[in-house]
């Protein structure tokens, strides 16, 4: 499912226009991104948690040449699925 399909599904389930559903999805993404930039965790009970993790600087290798390269430290977003989401997905199999 891509973003436009998600917007269509939300509009259908919530009985709202696609434009309003699109604004809602965009607002959700901006809100989660803003919270993660501040270092906060976003928890949606039953769905999951968005958080950040720090990766230390390390030395890697260029796969083409085999030459060592320095990979700088970074902060990366993470998502951990909640229990209800895990159970819902497992029941569909």
C-alpha positions as CSV (number, residue, x, y, z in Angstrom):
1,X,0.0,0.0,0.0
2,X,1.4,3.4,-0.9
3,X,0.4,6.8,0.4
4,X,-2.3,7.5,-2.1
5,X,-3.9,4.0,-1.5
6,X,-3.7,4.7,2.3
7,X,-5.5,8.1,1.8
8,X,-8.2,6.3,-0.3
9,X,-8.7,3.7,2.4
10,X,-8.9,6.3,5.2
11,X,-11.4,8.4,3.2
12,X,-13.5,5.3,2.7
13,X,-13.4,4.1,6.3
14,X,-13.9,7.5,7.8
15,X,-16.5,8.6,5.2
16,X,-14.6,11.8,4.5
17,X,-13.2,13.4,1.3
18,X,-9.8,12.2,-0.1
19,X,-8.5,15.8,0.3
20,X,-9.4,15.8,4.1
21,X,-7.9,12.3,4.4
22,X,-4.7,13.5,2.6
23,X,-4.4,16.5,5.0
24,X,-4.8,14.1,7.9
25,X,-2.1,11.7,6.7
26,X,0.3,14.7,6.1
27,X,-0.4,16.1,9.5
28,X,0.3,12.7,11.1
29,X,3.6,12.4,9.3
30,X,4.6,15.9,10.2
31,X,3.7,15.4,13.9
32,X,5.6,12.1,14.2
33,X,8.6,13.5,12.4
34,X,8.6,16.6,14.6
35,X,8.4,14.6,17.8
36,X,11.3,12.3,16.6
37,X,13.4,15.3,15.7
38,X,13.0,16.5,19.3
39,X,14.0,13.0,20.6
40,X,10.6,12.1,21.8
41,X,8.9,8.7,21.4
42,X,5.4,8.5,19.8
43,X,3.4,5.6,21.3
44,X,0.0,4.5,19.8
45,X,-1.4,1.9,22.1
46,X,-2.2,-1.3,20.2
47,X,-0.4,-0.1,17.1
48,X,3.2,0.5,18.0
49,X,5.9,3.0,19.0
50,X,8.1,5.3,16.9
51,X,11.4,6.2,18.5
52,X,15.0,7.1,17.5
53,X,18.3,5.2,18.1
54,X,21.8,6.5,17.9
55,X,24.3,4.7,15.7
56,X,28.0,5.1,16.6
57,X,30.6,6.0,14.0
58,X,32.2,3.0,12.4
59,X,34.5,1.9,9.7
60,X,33.0,0.1,6.7
61,X,34.2,-1.1,3.3
62,X,33.4,0.0,-0.2
63,X,32.0,-3.2,-1.7
64,X,33.3,-2.3,-5.1
65,X,36.9,-1.5,-4.2
66,X,37.3,-3.1,-0.8
67,X,38.7,0.2,0.5
68,X,37.9,1.2,4.1
69,X,35.6,4.2,4.6
70,X,34.5,6.1,7.6
71,X,30.8,6.0,8.4
72,X,29.8,8.9,10.6
73,X,27.5,8.6,13.6
74,X,23.8,9.2,13.0
75,X,20.4,9.1,14.6
76,X,17.9,6.8,12.9
77,X,14.1,6.3,13.3
78,X,12.7,3.0,14.6
79,X,9.3,1.4,14.8
80,X,8.3,-1.3,17.2
81,X,4.9,-3.0,16.5
82,X,2.5,-3.2,19.4
83,X,1.0,-6.4,20.7
84,X,-2.5,-5.9,19.1
85,X,-0.9,-5.2,15.7
86,X,1.3,-8.3,15.9
87,X,-1.7,-10.4,16.9
88,X,-3.9,-9.0,14.1
89,X,-1.2,-9.7,11.5
90,X,-0.5,-13.2,12.8
91,X,-4.2,-14.1,12.7
92,X,-4.4,-13.3,9.0
93,X,-1.9,-16.0,8.0
